[in-house]
Amino acid sequence: MVYPTNLPHRPHSQNLGPKPLVAASLTMILAALLFDFNGLKKFVPSANTVSQQTNCNAVVSDSAKLSRDQLAQLLTIPERDAKSRVRQVVSEPYCQMPTLKVRSGVTAEREAYPLAFDPSTTLVILYENNEYAGYRFSFE
């Protein structure tokens, strides 16, 4: 079998295509992400206390902490249950947060409870019209 010998000879660098350009671009992007610490501060909160972390309007009880048992009981309460039912489990909050409008015409109240077993985490409970509407965790 005879192989054609009339193929033009190209230097090795022309056969690589766009691979070196892509590799260099990815390396530069990675380096920029690693060294842009000011940009990272936007994504990592630097709050030291629960009131700064959760934007509390008023501190209700400095000693309020939520135990594992209380958290487990709270998670069994269905949404739209009475606020008084939630308060039987969690008692007074650490603080009350600013109200907000989640849906049109409904003002929501929020209360913050730091976790006793993880001080950098706060449970925020949402109420609408004196009904339990849900929760979220806020991480320091």
C-alpha positions in Angstrom: 0.0 0.0 0.0 1.3 3.4 -1.0 0.6 6.5 1.1 0.3 9.9 -0.5 3.4 12.0 0.1 2.1 15.3 -1.4 0.5 16.6 1.8 1.8 20.0 2.8 4.0 20.1 5.8 2.7 22.3 8.6 4.5 23.3 11.7 3.3 21.5 14.9 2.0 24.7 16.4 -0.6 25.2 13.7 -2.1 21.7 14.4 -3.1 22.6 17.9 -6.1 24.8 16.9 -7.7 26.9 19.7 -6.6 24.7 22.6 -3.8 26.9 23.9 -6.0 30.0 23.7 -8.8 28.3 25.7 -6.4 27.0 28.3 -4.8 30.4 28.8 -8.2 32.0 29.1 -9.3 29.5 31.7 -6.1 30.0 33.7 -6.5 33.8 33.7 -10.1 33.5 34.8 -9.2 31.1 37.6 -6.4 33.4 38.8 -8.7 36.4 38.8 -11.3 34.5 40.9 -8.6 33.4 43.4 -7.2 36.8 43.8 -10.3 38.9 43.8 -10.9 38.9 47.6 -12.9 42.1 47.5 -15.4 40.5 45.1 -15.7 37.5 47.4 -16.8 39.7 50.3 -20.1 40.2 48.5 -20.9 36.5 48.8 -19.6 35.9 52.3 -21.4 37.9 55.1 -19.2 39.3 57.8 -21.7 39.8 60.5 -20.5 39.1 64.0 -23.8 39.1 65.9 -27.3 37.8 65.3 -28.8 41.2 65.2 -26.4 42.4 62.5 -26.8 39.2 60.6 -30.5 39.2 60.5 -31.2 43.0 60.5 -33.2 43.0 63.8 -35.6 45.8 64.5 -35.8 45.1 68.2 -34.1 42.6 70.5 -36.8 40.8 72.4 -34.9 38.3 74.5 -31.1 38.2 74.7 -31.1 34.7 76.1 -33.4 33.1 73.5 -31.8 30.1 71.9 -33.4 27.3 70.0 -32.4 23.7 71.0 -32.3 20.7 68.8 -35.5 19.4 70.4 -37.3 22.6 69.8 -36.1 22.7 66.2 -37.3 19.1 65.6 -40.7 20.0 67.1 -41.0 23.1 65.0 -40.3 21.3 61.8 -43.3 19.0 62.5 -45.7 22.0 62.6 -47.6 22.4 59.3 -47.7 25.7 57.5 -50.8 27.8 58.1 -51.0 26.6 61.7 -51.7 29.2 64.3 -48.8 31.5 65.5 -49.7 30.5 69.1 -49.0 26.8 68.3 -45.5 27.8 67.1 -45.0 29.9 70.2 -45.8 26.9 72.4 -42.7 25.3 71.0 -40.2 28.2 70.6 -41.4 30.8 73.2 -40.0 34.3 72.7 -37.7 35.1 69.8 -34.2 36.7 70.1 -35.5 39.6 67.9 -38.1 40.8 65.6 -37.1 41.6 62.1 -38.6 44.3 59.8 -41.9 43.3 58.2 -42.1 42.7 54.5 -44.7 42.1 51.8 -44.3 38.6 50.4 -47.6 38.7 48.5 -49.8 41.5 47.4 -51.8 42.9 50.4 -50.2 40.6 53.0 -47.7 41.9 55.5 -45.3 39.2 56.9 -43.7 39.3 60.3 -40.4 37.7 60.9 -38.7 36.5 64.1 -35.1 35.3 64.6 -34.0 32.5 66.8 -30.2 31.6 67.1 -29.5 27.9 67.3 -28.0 26.9 70.7 -26.0 24.1 69.1 -24.7 26.3 66.1 -24.4 30.0 67.1 -23.5 31.0 63.6 -26.9 29.8 62.3 -30.2 31.6 62.9 -33.7 30.3 62.2 -36.0 33.0 60.8 -39.7 32.2 61.2 -42.3 33.9 58.9 -45.9 34.7 59.9 -48.7 36.0 57.8 -51.9 37.1 59.5 -51.0 35.3 62.8 -50.4 32.1 60.8 -47.1 30.2 60.6 -46.0 30.7 56.9 -42.6 29.0 57.0 -39.0 29.4 57.9 -35.5 29.8 56.6 -32.0 29.4 58.0 -29.6 32.4 58.0 -25.9 31.4 58.1 -23.2 33.8 59.3 
